[in-house]
Amino acid sequence: MTQQLVRETTLFGAIILGLGSILGTGAYVSVGLSAELVGPNLVFAIVIAAVTALLNGLSSAQLAAVHPVSGGTYEYGYKFLNPTAGLTAGTLFVLAKSASAATAALAVAWYLHGYISTVVNTPAWAINAIAATLLLIFTAFVLSGVRRTNWLNAMLVSISVAGLLAFIAAAYSQPSPPQIFTEASLQHYDNGLFFAAALMFVAFTGYGRIATMGEEVVNPRQTIPKAIVLTLAVISLLYIAVGLAILHASGAESFAQSNFNIANLVENSPWHSLVVVGGIVAMCGVILNLVLGVSRVVLAMGRRGDLPRSLASLDSQQKSAPAATWLTFAVMAAIALLGGIETAWTFSAFTVLIYYGLTNLAALKVPQAQRFVPKWVSILGLVACLGLAIFIPWPTIVLGMLLVLCVIVFKRITN
């Protein structure tokens, strides 16, 4: 008999889980990368990403309500589409979210390395080592059980939101610099709008952690849809507020800065330290929740035999999956040790968009009697995902497709 995880996550816990998964690289990294691409059109990119996320979130809620098990679109693909779609979705999820976790860990390590370097001269590779160490620490938290993880997550979310609110207040408390754009620069920003929206879309996808933990949520049919919609509403308003604050505080030259981050815009503010701390804490929250979410998909893949079945084992209390969690750590640590924040985030954007494309396809197969989300929502979600994916640089698209193909071929050979 297959072991089942204990249902102990409430609506509040699910919302905190979603907020903790989203806040971090979205507000403190992805928004900066998007600002470099679209400049004054930043809010438009955020809105496009938010609408896409809402469509996909509703499709995820539909699927999670009728099939509330750990694994997300990996399980939905198997149930509503076919085994190849399920295996593809599982592979995409593990790759995408491992890259996102590695990005968050590298960003935190970059901040910490900057402070450490002021005291002790440390080599550049120390950033990668710090990132891997952070991943190890949060893996230990996940192994301690979901209830304790939720308590820590609530604290991380509170500090993260405080940092963002401090940034918004600090940005509007200072005069806005001149906004001078040439016709050529404005055209450049227009061309990058959908690529920026694709990068921002990843910053909204933490709601997927709620769906992938369907096996652990109390009353999933009611809790999961409410948690996803409420989480996206809060995040959308917060991102738009941050985007408007960035536009207020930025001069035309600020958008072209390398390693853009919102703390740089309020360096002279007394709230600067709180913004920095909020960013570090927020990204730690992302690491925590991605280790948890990805390990649950690895658990599901082990149960089905797409990965070694030993990965499906649970601890004695059936509250954590040690083997799946340690494999998750290994993949994330490998990416972090190889480095590359912008490349990892772009790779995550492509794989996540294709993953949610499959989510919408699966949602279209839900029987009418079990539906509470109209089919047109999933159709628009599918179109939006594929439409944004084509604006990702082609080398990233090729790499993502090749990795998925390798997994599919390996599965068929081993069968």
MARKETOR-987280 format. One record per residue (C-alpha): z, y, x; residue in one letter. Coordinates in Angstrom, 1 decimal. Example, Ala and Ser with C-alpha at 12.3 -4.5 7.8 and 13.67 -1.06 7.14 Angstrom:
+--------+--------+--------+----+
:     pz :     py :     px : aa :
+--------+--------+--------+----+
:    7.8 :   -4.5 :   12.3 :  A :
:    7.1 :   -1.1 :   13.7 :  S :
+--------+--------+--------+----+
END
This chain:
+--------+--------+--------+----+
:     pz :     py :     px : aa :
+--------+--------+--------+----+
:    0.0 :    0.0 :    0.0 :  M :
:   -1.0 :    3.5 :    1.3 :  T :
:    2.0 :    5.6 :    2.2 :  Q :
:    2.2 :    9.0 :    0.3 :  Q :
:    3.8 :   12.2 :    1.4 :  L :
:    6.7 :   13.7 :   -0.6 :  V :
:    5.8 :   16.5 :   -3.1 :  R :
:    8.2 :   19.3 :   -2.2 :  E :
:    6.1 :   22.5 :   -1.8 :  T :
:    6.5 :   24.9 :   -4.7 :  T :
:    4.2 :   27.8 :   -5.9 :  L :
:    6.1 :   30.3 :   -3.7 :  F :
:    5.9 :   27.9 :   -0.7 :  G :
:    2.2 :   27.4 :   -1.3 :  A :
:    1.5 :   31.1 :   -1.4 :  I :
:    3.6 :   31.6 :    1.8 :  I :
:    1.6 :   28.8 :    3.3 :  L :
:   -1.7 :   30.5 :    2.4 :  G :
:   -0.6 :   33.9 :    3.6 :  L :
:    0.7 :   32.4 :    6.9 :  G :
:   -2.6 :   30.6 :    7.5 :  S :
:   -4.6 :   33.8 :    6.8 :  I :
:   -2.6 :   36.6 :    8.4 :  L :
:   -3.1 :   36.7 :   12.1 :  G :
:   -6.5 :   36.3 :   13.6 :  T :
:   -8.0 :   37.9 :   10.5 :  G :
:   -6.1 :   41.2 :   10.6 :  A :
:   -5.5 :   41.3 :   14.4 :  Y :
:   -8.6 :   39.8 :   15.9 :  V :
:  -11.5 :   39.1 :   13.4 :  S :
:  -11.3 :   42.6 :   11.9 :  V :
:  -11.8 :   44.0 :   15.4 :  G :
:  -14.8 :   41.8 :   16.2 :  L :
:  -16.3 :   42.9 :   12.8 :  S :
:  -15.6 :   46.6 :   13.5 :  A :
:  -17.7 :   46.3 :   16.7 :  E :
:  -20.6 :   45.0 :   14.7 :  L :
:  -20.6 :   47.2 :   11.6 :  V :
:  -18.6 :   50.3 :   12.5 :  G :
:  -18.3 :   52.6 :    9.4 :  P :
:  -19.5 :   49.7 :    7.2 :  N :
:  -16.4 :   47.6 :    8.0 :  L :
:  -15.0 :   47.7 :    4.4 :  V :
:  -18.3 :   46.5 :    3.0 :  F :
:  -18.1 :   43.5 :    5.3 :  A :
:  -14.5 :   42.8 :    4.2 :  I :
:  -15.5 :   43.0 :    0.5 :  V :
:  -18.5 :   40.6 :    1.0 :  I :
:  -16.2 :   38.2 :    2.7 :  A :
:  -13.5 :   38.6 :    0.0 :  A :
:  -16.0 :   37.9 :   -2.8 :  V :
:  -17.3 :   34.8 :   -0.9 :  T :
:  -13.8 :   33.6 :   -0.4 :  A :
:  -12.9 :   34.1 :   -4.0 :  L :
:  -15.8 :   32.0 :   -5.2 :  L :
:  -15.0 :   29.3 :   -2.7 :  N :
:  -11.3 :   29.5 :   -3.5 :  G :
:  -12.0 :   28.9 :   -7.2 :  L :
:  -14.2 :   25.9 :   -6.3 :  S :
:  -11.4 :   24.6 :   -4.0 :  S :
:   -8.8 :   25.1 :   -6.8 :  A :
:  -11.0 :   23.2 :   -9.3 :  Q :
:  -11.3 :   20.2 :   -6.9 :  L :
:   -7.7 :   20.2 :   -5.8 :  A :
:   -6.5 :   20.2 :   -9.4 :  A :
:   -8.5 :   17.1 :  -10.4 :  V :
:   -8.1 :   15.3 :   -7.0 :  H :
:   -4.8 :   16.5 :   -5.5 :  P :
:   -4.6 :   14.6 :   -2.2 :  V :
:   -4.4 :   15.6 :    1.5 :  S :
:   -7.8 :   16.0 :    3.1 :  G :
:   -9.5 :   18.9 :    1.2 :  G :
:  -13.3 :   18.7 :    1.2 :  T :
:  -13.3 :   15.6 :    3.3 :  Y :
:  -11.8 :   13.7 :    0.3 :  E :
:  -13.8 :   15.7 :   -2.2 :  Y :
:  -17.0 :   14.9 :   -0.4 :  G :
:  -16.3 :   11.2 :   -0.6 :  Y :
:  -15.2 :   11.3 :   -4.3 :  K :
:  -17.9 :   13.6 :   -5.7 :  F :
:  -20.8 :   13.4 :   -3.2 :  L :
:  -21.3 :   10.6 :   -0.7 :  N :
:  -19.6 :    9.1 :    2.4 :  P :
:  -21.9 :   11.1 :    4.8 :  T :
:  -21.0 :   14.3 :    3.1 :  A :
:  -17.3 :   13.5 :    3.3 :  G :
:  -17.4 :   12.5 :    7.0 :  L :
:  -19.4 :   15.7 :    7.7 :  T :
:  -16.9 :   17.9 :    5.9 :  A :
:  -14.0 :   16.3 :    7.7 :  G :
:  -15.6 :   16.8 :   11.1 :  T :
:  -16.5 :   20.4 :   10.3 :  L :
:  -13.0 :   21.1 :    9.2 :  F :
:  -11.4 :   19.6 :   12.3 :  V :
:  -13.8 :   21.5 :   14.6 :  L :
:  -13.6 :   24.8 :   12.8 :  A :
:   -9.9 :   25.0 :   12.4 :  K :
:   -9.2 :   23.7 :   15.9 :  S :
:  -11.3 :   26.5 :   17.2 :  A :
:   -9.4 :   29.0 :   15.0 :  S :
:   -6.1 :   27.7 :   16.2 :  A :
:   -7.2 :   27.9 :   19.8 :  A :
:   -8.5 :   31.5 :   19.2 :  T :
:   -5.1 :   32.5 :   17.8 :  A :
:   -3.2 :   30.9 :   20.7 :  A :
:   -5.5 :   32.6 :   23.2 :  L :
:   -5.0 :   35.9 :   21.5 :  A :
:   -1.2 :   35.5 :   21.6 :  V :
:   -1.4 :   34.4 :   25.2 :  A :
:   -3.5 :   37.4 :   26.1 :  W :
:   -0.8 :   39.7 :   24.7 :  Y :
:    2.0 :   37.9 :   26.5 :  L :
:    0.1 :   37.7 :   29.7 :  H :
:   -0.3 :   41.5 :   29.7 :  G :
:    3.5 :   41.9 :   29.5 :  Y :
:    4.2 :   39.2 :   32.0 :  I :
:    1.7 :   40.7 :   34.5 :  S :
:    3.7 :   44.0 :   34.5 :  T :
:    6.6 :   42.1 :   36.0 :  V :
:    5.0 :   39.2 :   37.9 :  V :
:    1.5 :   38.9 :   39.2 :  N :
:    0.0 :   36.0 :   37.3 :  T :
:   -3.5 :   34.5 :   37.6 :  P :
:   -6.1 :   34.7 :   34.7 :  A :
:   -5.9 :   31.0 :   34.0 :  W :
:   -2.2 :   31.5 :   33.0 :  A :
:   -3.6 :   32.7 :   29.6 :  I :
:   -5.0 :   29.3 :   28.9 :  N :
:   -1.8 :   27.6 :   30.0 :  A :
:    0.3 :   29.8 :   27.8 :  I :
:   -2.0 :   29.1 :   24.8 :  A :
:   -1.7 :   25.4 :   25.3 :  A :
:    2.1 :   25.7 :   25.6 :  T :
:    2.2 :   27.6 :   22.3 :  L :
:    0.2 :   24.9 :   20.6 :  L :
:    2.7 :   22.3 :   21.9 :  L :
:    5.7 :   24.3 :   20.5 :  I :
:    4.3 :   24.7 :   17.1 :  F :
:    3.2 :   21.0 :   17.0 :  T :
:    6.9 :   20.2 :   17.4 :  A :
:    7.7 :   22.4 :   14.4 :  F :
:    5.2 :   20.6 :   12.3 :  V :
:    6.6 :   17.3 :   13.3 :  L :
:   10.0 :   18.4 :   12.1 :  S :
:    8.9 :   18.3 :    8.5 :  G :
:    7.1 :   20.5 :    5.9 :  V :
:   10.3 :   22.0 :    4.4 :  R :
:   11.6 :   23.4 :    7.7 :  R :
:    8.1 :   24.6 :    8.5 :  T :
:    7.9 :   26.6 :    5.2 :  N :
:   11.2 :   28.4 :    6.1 :  W :
:    9.8 :   29.4 :    9.5 :  L :
:    6.5 :   30.3 :    7.9 :  N :
:    8.2 :   32.7 :    5.4 :  A :
:    9.8 :   34.5 :    8.3 :  M :
:    6.5 :   34.8 :   10.2 :  L :
:    4.7 :   36.1 :    7.1 :  V :
:    7.3 :   38.8 :    6.6 :  S :
:    7.1 :   40.1 :   10.1 :  I :
:    3.3 :   39.9 :   10.0 :  S :
:    3.0 :   42.0 :    6.9 :  V :
:    5.5 :   44.5 :    8.3 :  A :
:    3.3 :   45.0 :   11.3 :  G :
:    0.2 :   45.6 :    9.2 :  L :
:    2.1 :   48.1 :    7.0 :  L :
:    3.3 :   49.8 :   10.1 :  A :
:   -0.3 :   50.1 :   11.4 :  F :
:   -1.5 :   51.5 :    8.1 :  I :
:    1.3 :   54.1 :    8.1 :  A :
:    0.8 :   55.0 :   11.7 :  A :
:   -3.0 :   55.3 :   11.4 :  A :
:   -2.7 :   57.7 :    8.5 :  Y :
:    0.0 :   59.8 :   10.1 :  S :
:   -2.4 :   60.9 :   12.9 :  Q :
:   -5.5 :   63.1 :   12.5 :  P :
:   -8.8 :   61.4 :   12.1 :  S :
:  -11.1 :   61.9 :   15.2 :  P :
:  -14.7 :   63.1 :   14.7 :  P :
:  -17.1 :   60.5 :   13.2 :  Q :
:  -20.4 :   61.1 :   15.0 :  I :
:  -23.1 :   58.5 :   14.6 :  F :
:  -26.7 :   58.6 :   15.6 :  T :
:  -29.5 :   57.2 :   13.4 :  E :
:  -30.0 :   54.4 :   15.9 :  A :
:  -26.3 :   53.4 :   15.9 :  S :
:  -26.2 :   53.4 :   12.1 :  L :
:  -29.2 :   51.1 :   12.0 :  Q :
:  -27.5 :   48.8 :   14.5 :  H :
:  -24.4 :   48.6 :   12.3 :  Y :
:  -26.5 :   47.8 :    9.2 :  D :
:  -28.1 :   44.9 :   11.0 :  N :
:  -24.7 :   43.4 :   11.9 :  G :
:  -23.3 :   43.6 :    8.4 :  L :
:  -23.7 :   40.0 :    7.3 :  F :
:  -22.7 :   38.6 :   10.7 :  F :
:  -19.5 :   40.6 :   10.5 :  A :
:  -19.0 :   39.4 :    6.9 :  A :
:  -19.3 :   35.8 :    8.2 :  A :
:  -16.7 :   36.5 :   10.9 :  L :
:  -14.4 :   38.1 :    8.3 :  M :
:  -14.9 :   35.2 :    5.9 :  F :
:  -13.1 :   32.9 :    8.4 :  V :
:  -10.2 :   35.4 :    8.2 :  A :
:   -9.8 :   34.6 :    4.4 :  F :
:  -10.0 :   30.8 :    4.6 :  T :
:   -6.3 :   30.1 :    5.0 :  G :
:   -6.2 :   29.3 :    1.3 :  Y :
:   -7.8 :   26.0 :    2.2 :  G :
:   -4.5 :   24.9 :    3.7 :  R :
:   -3.1 :   24.9 :    0.2 :  I :
:   -5.8 :   22.5 :   -1.0 :  A :
:   -5.5 :   20.2 :    2.0 :  T :
:   -1.8 :   19.8 :    1.2 :  M :
:   -2.4 :   18.8 :   -2.4 :  G :
:   -0.4 :   15.6 :   -1.8 :  E :
:    2.7 :   17.6 :   -1.0 :  E :
:    2.5 :   20.3 :   -3.7 :  V :
:    4.7 :   20.1 :   -6.8 :  V :
:    2.6 :   20.0 :  -10.1 :  N :
:   -0.7 :   20.4 :   -8.1 :  P :
:   -2.9 :   21.0 :  -11.2 :  R :
:   -1.0 :   24.2 :  -12.0 :  Q :
:    0.4 :   25.2 :   -8.6 :  T :
:   -2.8 :   25.0 :   -6.5 :  I :
:   -5.1 :   27.3 :   -8.5 :  P :
:   -2.4 :   29.9 :   -9.0 :  K :
:   -1.5 :   29.9 :   -5.3 :  A :
:   -5.1 :   30.2 :   -4.1 :  I :
:   -6.0 :   33.1 :   -6.5 :  V :
:   -2.7 :   35.0 :   -5.8 :  L :
:   -3.0 :   34.5 :   -2.1 :  T :
:   -6.6 :   35.8 :   -2.0 :  L :
:   -5.7 :   38.8 :   -4.2 :  A :
:   -2.9 :   39.9 :   -1.8 :  V :
:   -5.0 :   39.3 :    1.3 :  I :
:   -8.0 :   41.2 :   -0.1 :  S :
:   -5.9 :   44.3 :   -0.8 :  L :
:   -4.2 :   44.1 :    2.5 :  L :
:   -7.5 :   43.7 :    4.5 :  Y :
:   -9.1 :   46.6 :    2.7 :  I :
:   -6.1 :   48.8 :    3.4 :  A :
:   -6.3 :   47.9 :    7.0 :  V :
:  -10.0 :   48.5 :    7.1 :  G :
:   -9.7 :   51.9 :    5.6 :  L :
:   -6.9 :   52.7 :    8.1 :  A :
:   -9.1 :   51.6 :   11.0 :  I :
:  -11.9 :   53.9 :    9.7 :  L :
:   -9.4 :   56.8 :    9.5 :  H :
:   -8.0 :   56.3 :   13.0 :  A :
:  -11.3 :   55.5 :   14.8 :  S :
:  -13.8 :   57.8 :   16.4 :  G :
:  -17.4 :   56.7 :   16.7 :  A :
:  -16.8 :   55.5 :   20.3 :  E :
:  -13.9 :   53.3 :   19.3 :  S :
:  -16.1 :   50.8 :   17.5 :  F :
:  -18.0 :   49.9 :   20.7 :  A :
:  -14.8 :   49.0 :   22.7 :  Q :
:  -14.5 :   45.5 :   24.1 :  S :
:  -11.5 :   43.5 :   23.0 :  N :
:  -11.0 :   45.9 :   20.0 :  F :
:   -7.6 :   45.4 :   18.3 :  N :
:   -5.8 :   47.6 :   15.8 :  I :
:   -2.8 :   48.2 :   18.1 :  A :
:   -5.1 :   50.2 :   20.4 :  N :
:   -5.7 :   52.7 :   17.7 :  L :
:   -2.0 :   53.7 :   17.4 :  V :
:   -0.9 :   53.6 :   21.0 :  E :
:    0.9 :   56.9 :   20.8 :  N :
:    2.7 :   56.1 :   17.6 :  S :
:    6.4 :   55.1 :   17.6 :  P :
:    5.3 :   52.1 :   15.4 :  W :
:    3.0 :   50.7 :   18.1 :  H :
:    5.5 :   48.1 :   19.3 :  S :
:    6.0 :   46.8 :   15.7 :  L :
:    2.2 :   46.5 :   15.3 :  V :
:    2.0 :   44.5 :   18.5 :  V :
:    4.9 :   42.2 :   17.6 :  V :
:    3.5 :   41.8 :   14.1 :  G :
:    0.2 :   40.7 :   15.6 :  G :
:    1.8 :   38.2 :   17.9 :  I :
:    4.0 :   36.8 :   15.1 :  V :
:    1.1 :   36.6 :   12.7 :  A :
:   -1.1 :   34.6 :   15.0 :  M :
:    1.8 :   32.3 :   15.7 :  C :
:    1.9 :   31.7 :   11.9 :  G :
:   -1.8 :   30.9 :   12.0 :  V :
:   -1.2 :   28.3 :   14.8 :  I :
:    1.7 :   26.8 :   12.8 :  L :
:   -0.3 :   26.3 :    9.6 :  N :
:   -3.5 :   25.2 :   11.3 :  L :
:   -1.7 :   22.4 :   13.2 :  V :
:   -0.3 :   21.3 :    9.8 :  L :
:   -3.6 :   21.6 :    7.9 :  G :
:   -5.8 :   20.0 :   10.5 :  V :
:   -3.4 :   17.1 :   11.0 :  S :
:   -3.5 :   16.3 :    7.3 :  R :
:   -7.3 :   16.0 :    7.4 :  V :
:   -7.0 :   13.8 :   10.5 :  V :
:   -4.4 :   11.7 :    8.5 :  L :
:   -7.0 :   11.3 :    5.7 :  A :
:   -9.8 :   10.3 :    8.1 :  M :
:   -7.5 :    7.7 :    9.6 :  G :
:   -6.7 :    6.3 :    6.2 :  R :
:  -10.3 :    5.9 :    5.4 :  R :
:  -11.2 :    4.4 :    8.7 :  G :
:  -13.4 :    7.3 :    9.9 :  D :
:  -10.9 :    7.7 :   12.7 :  L :
:   -8.6 :    4.9 :   14.1 :  P :
:   -6.3 :    3.7 :   11.3 :  R :
:   -3.2 :    4.1 :   13.5 :  S :
:   -3.6 :    7.9 :   12.8 :  L :
:   -2.6 :    7.2 :    9.2 :  A :
:    0.9 :    6.2 :   10.0 :  S :
:    3.8 :    8.4 :    8.7 :  L :
:    7.4 :    8.8 :   10.0 :  D :
:   10.3 :    6.9 :    8.4 :  S :
:   11.0 :    9.7 :    5.9 :  Q :
:    7.3 :   10.0 :    5.0 :  Q :
:    7.4 :   13.8 :    5.6 :  K :
:    5.1 :   14.0 :    8.7 :  S :
:    2.3 :   12.2 :   10.4 :  A :
:    3.1 :   12.0 :   14.1 :  P :
:    0.0 :   10.3 :   15.4 :  A :
:   -2.4 :   12.6 :   13.5 :  A :
:   -0.5 :   15.7 :   14.5 :  T :
:   -0.5 :   14.7 :   18.2 :  W :
:   -4.3 :   14.2 :   18.1 :  L :
:   -4.7 :   17.5 :   16.4 :  T :
:   -2.7 :   19.1 :   19.2 :  F :
:   -4.9 :   17.4 :   21.9 :  A :
:   -8.1 :   18.8 :   20.4 :  V :
:   -6.8 :   22.3 :   20.0 :  M :
:   -5.2 :   22.4 :   23.4 :  A :
:   -8.5 :   21.2 :   25.0 :  A :
:  -10.4 :   24.2 :   23.3 :  I :
:   -7.6 :   26.6 :   24.4 :  A :
:   -7.8 :   25.4 :   28.0 :  L :
:  -11.5 :   25.9 :   28.1 :  L :
:  -11.0 :   29.5 :   26.7 :  G :
:  -13.3 :   32.0 :   25.0 :  G :
:  -11.9 :   34.0 :   22.0 :  I :
:  -15.2 :   35.4 :   20.6 :  E :
:  -17.2 :   32.2 :   21.1 :  T :
:  -14.5 :   30.1 :   19.5 :  A :
:  -14.3 :   32.4 :   16.5 :  W :
:  -18.0 :   32.5 :   16.0 :  T :
:  -18.2 :   28.7 :   16.2 :  F :
:  -15.4 :   28.5 :   13.6 :  S :
:  -17.3 :   30.9 :   11.3 :  A :
:  -20.4 :   28.7 :   11.2 :  F :
:  -18.6 :   25.4 :   10.8 :  T :
:  -16.3 :   26.8 :    8.1 :  V :
:  -19.2 :   28.3 :    6.1 :  L :
:  -21.0 :   24.9 :    6.1 :  I :
:  -17.7 :   23.2 :    5.2 :  Y :
:  -17.2 :   25.4 :    2.1 :  Y :
:  -20.9 :   25.0 :    1.2 :  G :
:  -20.0 :   21.3 :    0.8 :  L :
:  -16.9 :   22.3 :   -1.2 :  T :
:  -19.1 :   24.1 :   -3.7 :  N :
:  -21.5 :   21.2 :   -3.9 :  L :
:  -18.6 :   18.8 :   -4.6 :  A :
:  -17.2 :   21.2 :   -7.3 :  A :
:  -20.5 :   21.1 :   -9.1 :  L :
:  -20.0 :   17.4 :   -9.6 :  K :
:  -16.6 :   17.7 :  -11.4 :  V :
:  -17.0 :   16.3 :  -15.0 :  P :
:  -17.2 :   19.0 :  -17.7 :  Q :
:  -14.1 :   17.6 :  -19.4 :  A :
:  -12.0 :   18.3 :  -16.3 :  Q :
:  -13.5 :   21.7 :  -15.5 :  R :
:  -11.7 :   25.1 :  -15.8 :  F :
:  -14.0 :   26.9 :  -13.4 :  V :
:  -17.6 :   27.7 :  -14.6 :  P :
:  -20.4 :   26.0 :  -12.6 :  K :
:  -22.0 :   29.4 :  -11.8 :  W :
:  -19.0 :   30.2 :   -9.7 :  V :
:  -19.7 :   27.3 :   -7.4 :  S :
:  -23.4 :   28.0 :   -7.3 :  I :
:  -22.8 :   31.6 :   -6.2 :  L :
:  -20.3 :   30.3 :   -3.7 :  G :
:  -22.8 :   27.9 :   -2.2 :  L :
:  -25.5 :   30.6 :   -2.0 :  V :
:  -23.0 :   33.0 :   -0.3 :  A :
:  -21.9 :   30.4 :    2.3 :  C :
:  -25.5 :   29.4 :    3.3 :  L :
:  -26.6 :   33.1 :    3.2 :  G :
:  -23.9 :   34.2 :    5.6 :  L :
:  -24.4 :   31.1 :    7.9 :  A :
:  -27.9 :   32.0 :    8.8 :  I :
:  -26.7 :   35.3 :   10.4 :  F :
:  -24.6 :   33.3 :   13.0 :  I :
:  -26.3 :   33.3 :   16.4 :  P :
:  -28.6 :   30.2 :   16.7 :  W :
:  -27.0 :   28.6 :   19.8 :  P :
:  -23.8 :   28.3 :   17.8 :  T :
:  -25.7 :   26.8 :   14.8 :  I :
:  -27.3 :   24.2 :   17.1 :  V :
:  -24.0 :   23.3 :   18.8 :  L :
:  -22.3 :   22.8 :   15.5 :  G :
:  -25.1 :   20.7 :   14.0 :  M :
:  -25.2 :   18.5 :   17.2 :  L :
:  -21.5 :   17.8 :   17.2 :  L :
:  -21.5 :   16.8 :   13.5 :  V :
:  -24.6 :   14.6 :   14.1 :  L :
:  -22.8 :   12.9 :   17.0 :  C :
:  -19.9 :   12.0 :   14.8 :  V :
:  -22.1 :   10.6 :   12.1 :  I :
:  -24.1 :    8.5 :   14.6 :  V :
:  -20.9 :    7.2 :   16.2 :  F :
:  -19.5 :    6.2 :   12.8 :  K :
:  -22.6 :    4.2 :   11.9 :  R :
:  -22.7 :    2.5 :   15.3 :  I :
:  -19.1 :    1.4 :   15.1 :  T :
:  -19.6 :    0.1 :   11.6 :  N :
+--------+--------+--------+----+
END
